[in-house]
Amino acid sequence: MAVSPVLTASDVVNDAAVIPVIVVDDVSLAVPMAQALVAGGIRMLEITLRTPQALAAMEAISKAVPEACVGAGTARRAADVRAAADVGARFVVSPGYTAAVGQACRDAGLPLLPGVATGSEIMVAQEDGWDVLKFFPAAAAGGIPLLKAWQGPFSDVRFCPTGGISTSNAAEFLALSNVACVGGSWLTPAAVLAAKDWKTIQALATQASQIRRA
């Protein structure tokens, strides 16, 4: 599937079954890591704003790996959105939702996957026009039973569950009709990154890209 010049949230979640949730501590690893993920079929890359190196990593990937589509994760403030947009981020993922973050994404022309964990939070996000949502923390907040319960009242919403998702349960989440994709950190383990084991990263990406969805 070709990545559009301007993305929608649906473009982001439909591209592959898994969006890697990536923590970058060393900028020099960002580009080869992204190249390995893309080679394995994973192009939507969520770089979390949890380290001082995150923005530099996004910028490096955006410039050097045009096949990748860099997103900013753990965006909690409007300033996070603006900073990510400035370095080439093309989508935003937040652990929760505020109107300020939503407005900053609209102003920047970036799709947002706002984090929700309750029915009320879903309704607030929908009122502001967002209907492709991150379910976080998925396993701790109710997991598959809660997603099944939401299929009735929120049949028009699609989710990207993140938090507690692994190779052992990803397929179960993806079997649900309201799950578009999942987010997970298992594609870029810290030890594997530190070892610069790009073959393993590519293999993990290939495995993830082949998981079937409902």
C-alpha positions in Angstrom: 0.0 0.0 0.0 1.5 3.4 -1.1 1.9 6.0 1.6 -0.1 9.1 0.7 1.6 12.5 0.7 -0.9 13.6 3.3 -1.9 10.8 5.7 -5.1 10.1 7.5 -5.4 8.1 10.7 -6.9 5.3 8.6 -3.8 5.3 6.4 -1.6 4.9 9.5 -3.5 2.0 11.0 -4.2 0.2 7.8 -0.7 0.0 6.5 0.4 -3.0 8.6 -0.9 -5.1 11.5 1.7 -3.7 13.9 3.0 -0.2 14.6 6.3 -0.5 16.5 6.5 1.6 19.6 10.2 2.7 19.6 12.4 4.2 22.3 15.6 5.7 20.8 18.5 6.3 23.2 21.2 6.6 20.5 20.5 8.7 17.4 23.1 6.8 15.4 20.9 3.7 15.5 17.8 5.4 14.2 18.4 5.2 10.5 19.7 1.6 10.2 16.9 0.5 12.6 14.3 2.2 10.3 15.8 0.6 7.2 15.6 -2.8 8.8 12.0 -2.3 9.8 11.0 -1.1 6.3 12.9 -4.0 4.7 10.7 -6.3 6.8 7.5 -4.6 5.7 6.8 -2.2 8.6 6.8 1.5 7.6 4.7 3.3 10.2 7.2 4.0 12.9 6.2 5.5 16.2 9.2 7.1 17.9 8.2 7.9 21.5 9.0 11.3 23.0 10.5 9.6 26.1 14.2 10.4 25.5 16.1 13.6 24.6 17.2 11.9 21.4 13.6 11.3 20.1 13.2 14.4 17.9 16.7 14.0 16.4 15.9 10.4 15.6 12.7 11.4 13.9 14.5 14.0 11.8 17.3 11.6 10.8 14.8 8.9 9.7 12.6 11.4 7.8 15.6 12.6 5.8 17.4 9.3 5.2 14.6 6.7 4.9 11.9 8.2 2.7 10.1 4.8 2.6 9.4 5.1 6.3 6.6 7.2 7.8 7.7 8.6 11.1 5.2 9.3 13.8 5.6 10.9 17.3 4.4 8.9 20.2 3.8 9.9 23.8 2.7 13.3 22.7 1.1 14.9 25.8 1.2 18.7 25.0 0.6 20.9 22.0 4.3 21.8 22.1 5.1 18.1 21.5 3.0 18.1 18.3 4.6 21.3 17.0 8.1 20.0 17.8 7.4 16.7 16.1 5.9 18.4 13.0 9.1 20.5 12.7 11.3 17.5 12.4 9.2 15.6 9.8 6.7 13.6 11.8 3.7 12.6 9.8 1.4 11.3 12.5 0.9 11.7 16.2 0.0 9.2 18.9 -0.9 10.3 22.4 -1.3 8.2 25.7 -4.5 10.2 26.4 -6.5 13.0 24.8 -6.8 16.7 25.3 -8.5 19.2 23.1 -5.2 21.2 22.9 -3.3 18.2 21.5 -6.2 17.6 19.1 -6.2 21.2 17.9 -2.4 21.2 17.5 -2.6 18.2 15.2 -5.3 19.9 13.1 -3.2 23.0 12.9 -0.2 21.0 11.8 -2.2 18.9 9.4 -1.2 15.6 11.2 -3.5 12.7 11.9 -3.8 11.8 15.6 -4.4 8.5 17.3 -5.6 9.7 20.7 -5.3 7.4 23.7 -8.5 6.2 25.4 -9.3 3.7 28.1 -13.0 4.3 28.9 -16.3 4.9 27.1 -16.4 8.5 28.3 -12.9 9.2 26.8 -14.0 7.6 23.5 -17.0 10.0 23.4 -14.9 13.0 24.1 -12.5 12.1 21.3 -15.3 11.5 18.9 -16.9 14.8 19.7 -13.7 16.4 18.6 -13.7 14.4 15.3 -11.4 11.5 16.1 -12.7 8.0 15.5 -9.5 6.0 15.0 -8.2 5.7 18.6 -5.3 4.2 20.6 -6.6 1.9 23.3 -4.1 2.3 26.1 -3.0 0.7 28.3 -4.8 -2.1 26.5 -4.0 -5.2 28.7 -4.3 -3.3 32.0 -7.5 -1.5 31.1 -9.6 -4.5 30.1 -8.0 -6.0 27.0 -10.0 -8.1 24.6 -13.2 -8.3 26.8 -13.4 -4.5 26.9 -12.9 -4.2 23.1 -15.6 -6.8 22.5 -17.9 -4.8 24.9 -17.2 -1.6 22.9 -18.2 -3.2 19.6 -21.9 -2.5 20.3 -22.0 1.2 21.5 -18.9 2.2 19.5 -19.3 0.2 16.3 -18.1 3.2 14.3 -14.7 3.4 16.1 -11.5 1.5 15.2 -8.8 0.9 17.7 -5.0 0.4 17.9 -4.5 -1.4 21.2 -1.1 -0.7 22.8 0.3 -1.7 26.2 0.8 -5.3 27.0 0.7 -6.5 23.4 3.2 -9.1 22.4 3.8 -11.8 19.8 1.8 -14.2 22.1 -1.5 -12.2 22.0 -1.3 -9.8 19.0 -3.2 -12.2 16.8 -6.0 -12.4 19.3 -6.5 -8.7 19.4 -6.2 -8.4 15.6 -9.0 -11.0 15.2 -11.5 -8.4 16.6 -13.4 -6.5 13.9 -12.9 -3.2 15.7 -9.1 -3.6 15.9 -7.3 -2.0 13.0 -3.7 -2.8 14.2 -1.8 -3.1 17.4 1.2 -1.2 18.9 4.1 -3.0 20.4 7.6 -2.6 21.5 8.8 -6.1 20.7 10.0 -5.2 17.2 12.8 -3.1 18.6 14.1 -4.7 21.8 16.7 -2.5 23.5 19.3 -5.3 23.6 18.9 -6.0 19.9 19.2 -2.3 19.1 22.3 -2.0 21.2 23.9 -5.0 19.4 23.1 -3.4 16.1 21.5 -6.7 15.1 19.6 -5.4 12.1 18.9 -8.9 10.7 16.9 -9.7 13.8 15.0 -6.4 13.6 14.1 -7.1 10.0 13.0 -10.7 10.9 10.8 -9.4 13.7 9.3 -6.8 11.3 8.7 -9.5 8.6 6.9 -11.7 11.2 4.8 -8.8 12.4 3.8 -7.7 8.8 2.5 -11.2 8.2 0.1 -11.3 11.1 -3.4 -11.6 9.8 -6.2 -9.2 10.7 -9.9 -9.6 10.9 
